[in-house]
Amino acid sequence: MSKEYFLVVSAFHDNGKVIASVHTETHEEKPKNNSSSNDDCDLYYDWYDTYDEALIAKNEALKA
């Protein structure tokens, strides 16, 4: 059975700029968190069970 999960995508740029957003996706299982880096920033993909948890995480990222 599919369930709705909430993805927070956070980008921490080398110049100090931080961008974060919340997305909703439906999956059979909760996806695993992961991250990647490129020449400009570090990207984090964090999954949450509820919108409230995702919103808290997004706001925390923006405070960094």
mmCIF file of the N, C-alpha and C atoms, coordinates in Angstrom:
data_MODEL
# 
_entry.id   MODEL 
# 
loop_
_atom_site.group_PDB 
_atom_site.id 
_atom_site.type_symbol 
_atom_site.label_atom_id 
_atom_site.label_alt_id 
_atom_site.label_comp_id 
_atom_site.label_asym_id 
_atom_site.label_entity_id 
_atom_site.label_seq_id 
_atom_site.pdbx_PDB_ins_code 
_atom_site.Cartn_x 
_atom_site.Cartn_y 
_atom_site.Cartn_z 
_atom_site.occupancy 
_atom_site.B_iso_or_equiv 
_atom_site.pdbx_formal_charge 
_atom_site.auth_seq_id 
_atom_site.auth_comp_id 
_atom_site.auth_asym_id 
_atom_site.auth_atom_id 
_atom_site.pdbx_PDB_model_num 
ATOM 1   N N  . MET A 1 1  ? 0.840  -1.189 0.000  1.00 0.00 ? 1  MET A N  1 
ATOM 2   C CA . MET A 1 1  ? 0.000  0.000  0.000  1.00 0.00 ? 1  MET A CA 1 
ATOM 3   C C  . MET A 1 1  ? 0.885  1.252  0.000  1.00 0.00 ? 1  MET A C  1 
ATOM 4   N N  . SER A 1 2  ? 0.589  2.159  -0.870 1.00 0.00 ? 2  SER A N  1 
ATOM 5   C CA . SER A 1 2  ? 1.370  3.389  -0.978 1.00 0.00 ? 2  SER A CA 1 
ATOM 6   C C  . SER A 1 2  ? 1.031  4.346  0.150  1.00 0.00 ? 2  SER A C  1 
ATOM 7   N N  . LYS A 1 3  ? 2.034  5.119  0.524  1.00 0.00 ? 3  LYS A N  1 
ATOM 8   C CA . LYS A 1 3  ? 1.878  6.113  1.578  1.00 0.00 ? 3  LYS A CA 1 
ATOM 9   C C  . LYS A 1 3  ? 2.555  7.394  1.128  1.00 0.00 ? 3  LYS A C  1 
ATOM 10  N N  . GLU A 1 4  ? 2.061  8.496  1.601  1.00 0.00 ? 4  GLU A N  1 
ATOM 11  C CA . GLU A 1 4  ? 2.634  9.795  1.289  1.00 0.00 ? 4  GLU A CA 1 
ATOM 12  C C  . GLU A 1 4  ? 3.786  10.090 2.247  1.00 0.00 ? 4  GLU A C  1 
ATOM 13  N N  . TYR A 1 5  ? 4.937  10.464 1.684  1.00 0.00 ? 5  TYR A N  1 
ATOM 14  C CA . TYR A 1 5  ? 6.104  10.856 2.468  1.00 0.00 ? 5  TYR A CA 1 
ATOM 15  C C  . TYR A 1 5  ? 6.518  12.257 2.067  1.00 0.00 ? 5  TYR A C  1 
ATOM 16  N N  . PHE A 1 6  ? 7.266  12.897 2.951  1.00 0.00 ? 6  PHE A N  1 
ATOM 17  C CA . PHE A 1 6  ? 7.642  14.291 2.756  1.00 0.00 ? 6  PHE A CA 1 
ATOM 18  C C  . PHE A 1 6  ? 9.160  14.408 2.669  1.00 0.00 ? 6  PHE A C  1 
ATOM 19  N N  . LEU A 1 7  ? 9.619  14.952 1.557  1.00 0.00 ? 7  LEU A N  1 
ATOM 20  C CA . LEU A 1 7  ? 11.040 15.085 1.270  1.00 0.00 ? 7  LEU A CA 1 
ATOM 21  C C  . LEU A 1 7  ? 11.473 16.524 1.494  1.00 0.00 ? 7  LEU A C  1 
ATOM 22  N N  . VAL A 1 8  ? 12.519 16.685 2.293  1.00 0.00 ? 8  VAL A N  1 
ATOM 23  C CA . VAL A 1 8  ? 13.147 17.995 2.446  1.00 0.00 ? 8  VAL A CA 1 
ATOM 24  C C  . VAL A 1 8  ? 14.446 17.963 1.657  1.00 0.00 ? 8  VAL A C  1 
ATOM 25  N N  . VAL A 1 9  ? 14.542 18.855 0.680  1.00 0.00 ? 9  VAL A N  1 
ATOM 26  C CA . VAL A 1 9  ? 15.765 19.007 -0.098 1.00 0.00 ? 9  VAL A CA 1 
ATOM 27  C C  . VAL A 1 9  ? 16.453 20.274 0.404  1.00 0.00 ? 9  VAL A C  1 
ATOM 28  N N  . SER A 1 10 ? 17.678 20.113 0.886  1.00 0.00 ? 10 SER A N  1 
ATOM 29  C CA . SER A 1 10 ? 18.449 21.243 1.414  1.00 0.00 ? 10 SER A CA 1 
ATOM 30  C C  . SER A 1 10 ? 19.732 21.379 0.626  1.00 0.00 ? 10 SER A C  1 
ATOM 31  N N  . ALA A 1 11 ? 20.049 22.601 0.246  1.00 0.00 ? 11 ALA A N  1 
ATOM 32  C CA . ALA A 1 11 ? 21.289 22.893 -0.470 1.00 0.00 ? 11 ALA A CA 1 
ATOM 33  C C  . ALA A 1 11 ? 22.086 23.908 0.334  1.00 0.00 ? 11 ALA A C  1 
ATOM 34  N N  . PHE A 1 12 ? 23.289 23.520 0.725  1.00 0.00 ? 12 PHE A N  1 
ATOM 35  C CA . PHE A 1 12 ? 24.177 24.385 1.486  1.00 0.00 ? 12 PHE A CA 1 
ATOM 36  C C  . PHE A 1 12 ? 25.315 24.789 0.555  1.00 0.00 ? 12 PHE A C  1 
ATOM 37  N N  . HIS A 1 13 ? 25.231 26.032 0.056  1.00 0.00 ? 13 HIS A N  1 
ATOM 38  C CA . HIS A 1 13 ? 26.187 26.527 -0.930 1.00 0.00 ? 13 HIS A CA 1 
ATOM 39  C C  . HIS A 1 13 ? 27.485 26.983 -0.268 1.00 0.00 ? 13 HIS A C  1 
ATOM 40  N N  . ASP A 1 14 ? 28.557 26.905 -1.031 1.00 0.00 ? 14 ASP A N  1 
ATOM 41  C CA . ASP A 1 14 ? 29.870 27.293 -0.526 1.00 0.00 ? 14 ASP A CA 1 
ATOM 42  C C  . ASP A 1 14 ? 29.928 28.768 -0.114 1.00 0.00 ? 14 ASP A C  1 
ATOM 43  N N  . ASN A 1 15 ? 29.090 29.600 -0.719 1.00 0.00 ? 15 ASN A N  1 
ATOM 44  C CA . ASN A 1 15 ? 29.079 31.031 -0.382 1.00 0.00 ? 15 ASN A CA 1 
ATOM 45  C C  . ASN A 1 15 ? 28.217 31.340 0.840  1.00 0.00 ? 15 ASN A C  1 
ATOM 46  N N  . GLY A 1 16 ? 27.674 30.301 1.503  1.00 0.00 ? 16 GLY A N  1 
ATOM 47  C CA . GLY A 1 16 ? 26.880 30.490 2.713  1.00 0.00 ? 16 GLY A CA 1 
ATOM 48  C C  . GLY A 1 16 ? 25.376 30.492 2.483  1.00 0.00 ? 16 GLY A C  1 
ATOM 49  N N  . LYS A 1 17 ? 24.950 30.573 1.248  1.00 0.00 ? 17 LYS A N  1 
ATOM 50  C CA . LYS A 1 17 ? 23.519 30.571 0.939  1.00 0.00 ? 17 LYS A CA 1 
ATOM 51  C C  . LYS A 1 17 ? 22.934 29.185 1.201  1.00 0.00 ? 17 LYS A C  1 
ATOM 52  N N  . VAL A 1 18 ? 21.738 29.166 1.789  1.00 0.00 ? 18 VAL A N  1 
ATOM 53  C CA . VAL A 1 18 ? 21.038 27.910 2.058  1.00 0.00 ? 18 VAL A CA 1 
ATOM 54  C C  . VAL A 1 18 ? 19.654 27.970 1.426  1.00 0.00 ? 18 VAL A C  1 
ATOM 55  N N  . ILE A 1 19 ? 19.314 26.921 0.710  1.00 0.00 ? 19 ILE A N  1 
ATOM 56  C CA . ILE A 1 19 ? 17.985 26.787 0.115  1.00 0.00 ? 19 ILE A CA 1 
ATOM 57  C C  . ILE A 1 19 ? 17.395 25.472 0.608  1.00 0.00 ? 19 ILE A C  1 
ATOM 58  N N  . ALA A 1 20 ? 16.128 25.498 0.997  1.00 0.00 ? 20 ALA A N  1 
ATOM 59  C CA . ALA A 1 20 ? 15.473 24.265 1.447  1.00 0.00 ? 20 ALA A CA 1 
ATOM 60  C C  . ALA A 1 20 ? 14.011 24.300 1.011  1.00 0.00 ? 20 ALA A C  1 
ATOM 61  N N  . SER A 1 21 ? 13.490 23.130 0.667  1.00 0.00 ? 21 SER A N  1 
ATOM 62  C CA . SER A 1 21 ? 12.090 23.036 0.252  1.00 0.00 ? 21 SER A CA 1 
ATOM 63  C C  . SER A 1 21 ? 11.525 21.685 0.658  1.00 0.00 ? 21 SER A C  1 
ATOM 64  N N  . VAL A 1 22 ? 10.190 21.636 0.737  1.00 0.00 ? 22 VAL A N  1 
ATOM 65  C CA . VAL A 1 22 ? 9.483  20.406 1.090  1.00 0.00 ? 22 VAL A CA 1 
ATOM 66  C C  . VAL A 1 22 ? 8.702  19.929 -0.129 1.00 0.00 ? 22 VAL A C  1 
ATOM 67  N N  . HIS A 1 23 ? 8.792  18.634 -0.411 1.00 0.00 ? 23 HIS A N  1 
ATOM 68  C CA . HIS A 1 23 ? 8.073  18.012 -1.521 1.00 0.00 ? 23 HIS A CA 1 
ATOM 69  C C  . HIS A 1 23 ? 7.317  16.803 -0.988 1.00 0.00 ? 23 HIS A C  1 
ATOM 70  N N  . THR A 1 24 ? 6.212  16.487 -1.619 1.00 0.00 ? 24 THR A N  1 
ATOM 71  C CA . THR A 1 24 ? 5.420  15.323 -1.240 1.00 0.00 ? 24 THR A CA 1 
ATOM 72  C C  . THR A 1 24 ? 5.477  14.290 -2.355 1.00 0.00 ? 24 THR A C  1 
ATOM 73  N N  . GLU A 1 25 ? 5.736  13.036 -1.971 1.00 0.00 ? 25 GLU A N  1 
ATOM 74  C CA . GLU A 1 25 ? 5.755  11.942 -2.933 1.00 0.00 ? 25 GLU A CA 1 
ATOM 75  C C  . GLU A 1 25 ? 5.097  10.718 -2.309 1.00 0.00 ? 25 GLU A C  1 
ATOM 76  N N  . THR A 1 26 ? 4.573  9.862  -3.139 1.00 0.00 ? 26 THR A N  1 
ATOM 77  C CA . THR A 1 26 ? 3.948  8.624  -2.688 1.00 0.00 ? 26 THR A CA 1 
ATOM 78  C C  . THR A 1 26 ? 4.858  7.447  -3.044 1.00 0.00 ? 26 THR A C  1 
ATOM 79  N N  . HIS A 1 27 ? 5.091  6.589  -2.035 1.00 0.00 ? 27 HIS A N  1 
ATOM 80  C CA . HIS A 1 27 ? 5.963  5.427  -2.211 1.00 0.00 ? 27 HIS A CA 1 
ATOM 81  C C  . HIS A 1 27 ? 5.400  4.242  -1.434 1.00 0.00 ? 27 HIS A C  1 
ATOM 82  N N  . GLU A 1 28 ? 5.822  3.050  -1.837 1.00 0.00 ? 28 GLU A N  1 
ATOM 83  C CA . GLU A 1 28 ? 5.460  1.832  -1.105 1.00 0.00 ? 28 GLU A CA 1 
ATOM 84  C C  . GLU A 1 28 ? 6.154  1.790  0.252  1.00 0.00 ? 28 GLU A C  1 
ATOM 85  N N  . GLU A 1 29 ? 7.429  2.215  0.285  1.00 0.00 ? 29 GLU A N  1 
ATOM 86  C CA . GLU A 1 29 ? 8.228  2.269  1.498  1.00 0.00 ? 29 GLU A CA 1 
ATOM 87  C C  . GLU A 1 29 ? 8.872  3.642  1.600  1.00 0.00 ? 29 GLU A C  1 
ATOM 88  N N  . LYS A 1 30 ? 9.197  4.032  2.826  1.00 0.00 ? 30 LYS A N  1 
ATOM 89  C CA . LYS A 1 30 ? 9.863  5.312  3.022  1.00 0.00 ? 30 LYS A CA 1 
ATOM 90  C C  . LYS A 1 30 ? 11.255 5.247  2.382  1.00 0.00 ? 30 LYS A C  1 
ATOM 91  N N  . PRO A 1 31 ? 11.554 6.174  1.472  1.00 0.00 ? 31 PRO A N  1 
ATOM 92  C CA . PRO A 1 31 ? 12.881 6.185  0.847  1.00 0.00 ? 31 PRO A CA 1 
ATOM 93  C C  . PRO A 1 31 ? 13.973 6.489  1.880  1.00 0.00 ? 31 PRO A C  1 
ATOM 94  N N  . LYS A 1 32 ? 15.186 6.102  1.535  1.00 0.00 ? 32 LYS A N  1 
ATOM 95  C CA . LYS A 1 32 ? 16.319 6.359  2.420  1.00 0.00 ? 32 LYS A CA 1 
ATOM 96  C C  . LYS A 1 32 ? 16.848 7.763  2.204  1.00 0.00 ? 32 LYS A C  1 
ATOM 97  N N  . ASN A 1 33 ? 17.302 8.382  3.287  1.00 0.00 ? 33 ASN A N  1 
ATOM 98  C CA . ASN A 1 33 ? 17.956 9.684  3.203  1.00 0.00 ? 33 ASN A CA 1 
ATOM 99  C C  . ASN A 1 33 ? 19.256 9.518  2.436  1.00 0.00 ? 33 ASN A C  1 
ATOM 100 N N  . ASN A 1 34 ? 19.633 10.563 1.710  1.00 0.00 ? 34 ASN A N  1 
ATOM 101 C CA . ASN A 1 34 ? 20.925 10.536 1.042  1.00 0.00 ? 34 ASN A CA 1 
ATOM 102 C C  . ASN A 1 34 ? 21.443 11.949 0.839  1.00 0.00 ? 34 ASN A C  1 
ATOM 103 N N  . SER A 1 35 ? 22.659 12.037 0.365  1.00 0.00 ? 35 SER A N  1 
ATOM 104 C CA . SER A 1 35 ? 23.270 13.345 0.140  1.00 0.00 ? 35 SER A CA 1 
ATOM 105 C C  . SER A 1 35 ? 24.240 13.245 -1.030 1.00 0.00 ? 35 SER A C  1 
ATOM 106 N N  . SER A 1 36 ? 24.594 14.405 -1.545 1.00 0.00 ? 36 SER A N  1 
ATOM 107 C CA . SER A 1 36 ? 25.583 14.477 -2.614 1.00 0.00 ? 36 SER A CA 1 
ATOM 108 C C  . SER A 1 36 ? 26.259 15.842 -2.554 1.00 0.00 ? 36 SER A C  1 
ATOM 109 N N  . SER A 1 37 ? 27.361 15.947 -3.240 1.00 0.00 ? 37 SER A N  1 
ATOM 110 C CA . SER A 1 37 ? 28.100 17.209 -3.293 1.00 0.00 ? 37 SER A CA 1 
ATOM 111 C C  . SER A 1 37 ? 28.459 17.517 -4.737 1.00 0.00 ? 37 SER A C  1 
ATOM 112 N N  . ASN A 1 38 ? 28.562 18.799 -5.019 1.00 0.00 ? 38 ASN A N  1 
ATOM 113 C CA . ASN A 1 38 ? 29.086 19.222 -6.316 1.00 0.00 ? 38 ASN A CA 1 
ATOM 114 C C  . ASN A 1 38 ? 30.043 20.382 -6.080 1.00 0.00 ? 38 ASN A C  1 
ATOM 115 N N  . ASP A 1 39 ? 30.477 21.029 -7.115 1.00 0.00 ? 39 ASP A N  1 
ATOM 116 C CA . ASP A 1 39 ? 31.464 22.106 -6.974 1.00 0.00 ? 39 ASP A CA 1 
ATOM 117 C C  . ASP A 1 39 ? 30.920 23.318 -6.222 1.00 0.00 ? 39 ASP A C  1 
ATOM 118 N N  . ASP A 1 40 ? 29.608 23.462 -6.163 1.00 0.00 ? 40 ASP A N  1 
ATOM 119 C CA . ASP A 1 40 ? 28.986 24.656 -5.593 1.00 0.00 ? 40 ASP A CA 1 
ATOM 120 C C  . ASP A 1 40 ? 28.336 24.433 -4.228 1.00 0.00 ? 40 ASP A C  1 
ATOM 121 N N  . CYS A 1 41 ? 27.870 23.199 -3.963 1.00 0.00 ? 41 CYS A N  1 
ATOM 122 C CA . CYS A 1 41 ? 27.105 23.008 -2.728 1.00 0.00 ? 41 CYS A CA 1 
ATOM 123 C C  . CYS A 1 41 ? 27.021 21.544 -2.313 1.00 0.00 ? 41 CYS A C  1 
ATOM 124 N N  . ASP A 1 42 ? 26.549 21.360 -1.085 1.00 0.00 ? 42 ASP A N  1 
ATOM 125 C CA . ASP A 1 42 ? 26.218 20.033 -0.571 1.00 0.00 ? 42 ASP A CA 1 
ATOM 126 C C  . ASP A 1 42 ? 24.697 19.923 -0.558 1.00 0.00 ? 42 ASP A C  1 
ATOM 127 N N  . LEU A 1 43 ? 24.182 18.825 -1.083 1.00 0.00 ? 43 LEU A N  1 
ATOM 128 C CA . LEU A 1 43 ? 22.735 18.598 -1.176 1.00 0.00 ? 43 LEU A CA 1 
ATOM 129 C C  . LEU A 1 43 ? 22.334 17.459 -0.251 1.00 0.00 ? 43 LEU A C  1 
ATOM 130 N N  . TYR A 1 44 ? 21.231 17.649 0.468  1.00 0.00 ? 44 TYR A N  1 
ATOM 131 C CA . TYR A 1 44 ? 20.715 16.632 1.375  1.00 0.00 ? 44 TYR A CA 1 
ATOM 132 C C  . TYR A 1 44 ? 19.263 16.342 1.023  1.00 0.00 ? 44 TYR A C  1 
ATOM 133 N N  . TYR A 1 45 ? 18.933 15.068 1.010  1.00 0.00 ? 45 TYR A N  1 
ATOM 134 C CA . TYR A 1 45 ? 17.582 14.603 0.721  1.00 0.00 ? 45 TYR A CA 1 
ATOM 135 C C  . TYR A 1 45 ? 17.116 13.801 1.931  1.00 0.00 ? 45 TYR A C  1 
ATOM 136 N N  . ASP A 1 46 ? 16.248 14.404 2.744  1.00 0.00 ? 46 ASP A N  1 
ATOM 137 C CA . ASP A 1 46 ? 15.791 13.788 3.989  1.00 0.00 ? 46 ASP A CA 1 
ATOM 138 C C  . ASP A 1 46 ? 14.283 13.560 3.948  1.00 0.00 ? 46 ASP A C  1 
ATOM 139 N N  . TRP A 1 47 ? 13.882 12.326 4.279  1.00 0.00 ? 47 TRP A N  1 
ATOM 140 C CA . TRP A 1 47 ? 12.483 11.917 4.204  1.00 0.00 ? 47 TRP A CA 1 
ATOM 141 C C  . TRP A 1 47 ? 11.837 11.903 5.581  1.00 0.00 ? 47 TRP A C  1 
ATOM 142 N N  . TYR A 1 48 ? 10.561 12.325 5.625  1.00 0.00 ? 48 TYR A N  1 
ATOM 143 C CA . TYR A 1 48 ? 9.810  12.384 6.886  1.00 0.00 ? 48 TYR A CA 1 
ATOM 144 C C  . TYR A 1 48 ? 8.430  11.776 6.694  1.00 0.00 ? 48 TYR A C  1 
ATOM 145 N N  . ASP A 1 49 ? 7.888  11.289 7.797  1.00 0.00 ? 49 ASP A N  1 
ATOM 146 C CA . ASP A 1 49 ? 6.567  10.665 7.772  1.00 0.00 ? 49 ASP A CA 1 
ATOM 147 C C  . ASP A 1 49 ? 5.434  11.689 7.792  1.00 0.00 ? 49 ASP A C  1 
ATOM 148 N N  . THR A 1 50 ? 5.700  12.871 8.361  1.00 0.00 ? 50 THR A N  1 
ATOM 149 C CA . THR A 1 50 ? 4.643  13.881 8.451  1.00 0.00 ? 50 THR A CA 1 
ATOM 150 C C  . THR A 1 50 ? 5.117  15.219 7.895  1.00 0.00 ? 50 THR A C  1 
ATOM 151 N N  . TYR A 1 51 ? 4.179  16.001 7.457  1.00 0.00 ? 51 TYR A N  1 
ATOM 152 C CA . TYR A 1 51 ? 4.494  17.335 6.952  1.00 0.00 ? 51 TYR A CA 1 
ATOM 153 C C  . TYR A 1 51 ? 5.088  18.201 8.064  1.00 0.00 ? 51 TYR A C  1 
ATOM 154 N N  . ASP A 1 52 ? 4.551  18.081 9.275  1.00 0.00 ? 52 ASP A N  1 
ATOM 155 C CA . ASP A 1 52 ? 5.053  18.897 10.386 1.00 0.00 ? 52 ASP A CA 1 
ATOM 156 C C  . ASP A 1 52 ? 6.529  18.627 10.657 1.00 0.00 ? 52 ASP A C  1 
ATOM 157 N N  . GLU A 1 53 ? 6.931  17.354 10.649 1.00 0.00 ? 53 GLU A N  1 
ATOM 158 C CA . GLU A 1 53 ? 8.346  17.013 10.843 1.00 0.00 ? 53 GLU A CA 1 
ATOM 159 C C  . GLU A 1 53 ? 9.198  17.607 9.723  1.00 0.00 ? 53 GLU A C  1 
ATOM 160 N N  . ALA A 1 54 ? 8.718  17.503 8.507  1.00 0.00 ? 54 ALA A N  1 
ATOM 161 C CA . ALA A 1 54 ? 9.449  18.033 7.353  1.00 0.00 ? 54 ALA A CA 1 
ATOM 162 C C  . ALA A 1 54 ? 9.580  19.554 7.430  1.00 0.00 ? 54 ALA A C  1 
ATOM 163 N N  . LEU A 1 55 ? 8.525  20.209 7.839  1.00 0.00 ? 55 LEU A N  1 
ATOM 164 C CA . LEU A 1 55 ? 8.549  21.668 7.942  1.00 0.00 ? 55 LEU A CA 1 
ATOM 165 C C  . LEU A 1 55 ? 9.546  22.124 9.002  1.00 0.00 ? 55 LEU A C  1 
ATOM 166 N N  . ILE A 1 56 ? 9.601  21.436 10.124 1.00 0.00 ? 56 ILE A N  1 
ATOM 167 C CA . ILE A 1 56 ? 10.569 21.754 11.170 1.00 0.00 ? 56 ILE A CA 1 
ATOM 168 C C  . ILE A 1 56 ? 11.990 21.592 10.627 1.00 0.00 ? 56 ILE A C  1 
ATOM 169 N N  . ALA A 1 57 ? 12.246 20.486 9.930  1.00 0.00 ? 57 ALA A N  1 
ATOM 170 C CA . ALA A 1 57 ? 13.569 20.236 9.368  1.00 0.00 ? 57 ALA A CA 1 
ATOM 171 C C  . ALA A 1 57 ? 13.943 21.307 8.341  1.00 0.00 ? 57 ALA A C  1 
ATOM 172 N N  . LYS A 1 58 ? 12.996 21.684 7.505  1.00 0.00 ? 58 LYS A N  1 
ATOM 173 C CA . LYS A 1 58 ? 13.256 22.731 6.500  1.00 0.00 ? 58 LYS A CA 1 
ATOM 174 C C  . LYS A 1 58 ? 13.616 24.040 7.186  1.00 0.00 ? 58 LYS A C  1 
ATOM 175 N N  . ASN A 1 59 ? 12.852 24.426 8.190  1.00 0.00 ? 59 ASN A N  1 
ATOM 176 C CA . ASN A 1 59 ? 13.117 25.687 8.889  1.00 0.00 ? 59 ASN A CA 1 
ATOM 177 C C  . ASN A 1 59 ? 14.447 25.645 9.629  1.00 0.00 ? 59 ASN A C  1 
ATOM 178 N N  . GLU A 1 60 ? 14.820 24.492 10.185 1.00 0.00 ? 60 GLU A N  1 
ATOM 179 C CA . GLU A 1 60 ? 16.117 24.353 10.848 1.00 0.00 ? 60 GLU A CA 1 
ATOM 180 C C  . GLU A 1 60 ? 17.254 24.519 9.842  1.00 0.00 ? 60 GLU A C  1 
ATOM 181 N N  . ALA A 1 61 ? 17.104 23.947 8.673  1.00 0.00 ? 61 ALA A N  1 
ATOM 182 C CA . ALA A 1 61 ? 18.130 24.077 7.629  1.00 0.00 ? 61 ALA A CA 1 
ATOM 183 C C  . ALA A 1 61 ? 18.313 25.533 7.234  1.00 0.00 ? 61 ALA A C  1 
ATOM 184 N N  . LEU A 1 62 ? 17.210 26.255 7.125  1.00 0.00 ? 62 LEU A N  1 
ATOM 185 C CA . LEU A 1 62 ? 17.292 27.666 6.712  1.00 0.00 ? 62 LEU A CA 1 
ATOM 186 C C  . LEU A 1 62 ? 17.948 28.544 7.764  1.00 0.00 ? 62 LEU A C  1 
ATOM 187 N N  . LYS A 1 63 ? 17.986 28.097 9.004  1.00 0.00 ? 63 LYS A N  1 
ATOM 188 C CA . LYS A 1 63 ? 18.636 28.855 10.084 1.00 0.00 ? 63 LYS A CA 1 
ATOM 189 C C  . LYS A 1 63 ? 20.155 28.669 10.076 1.00 0.00 ? 63 LYS A C  1 
ATOM 190 N N  . ALA A 1 64 ? 20.632 27.657 9.365  1.00 0.00 ? 64 ALA A N  1 
ATOM 191 C CA . ALA A 1 64 ? 22.076 27.329 9.384  1.00 0.00 ? 64 ALA A CA 1 
ATOM 192 C C  . ALA A 1 64 ? 22.906 28.444 8.773  1.00 0.00 ? 64 ALA A C  1 
# 
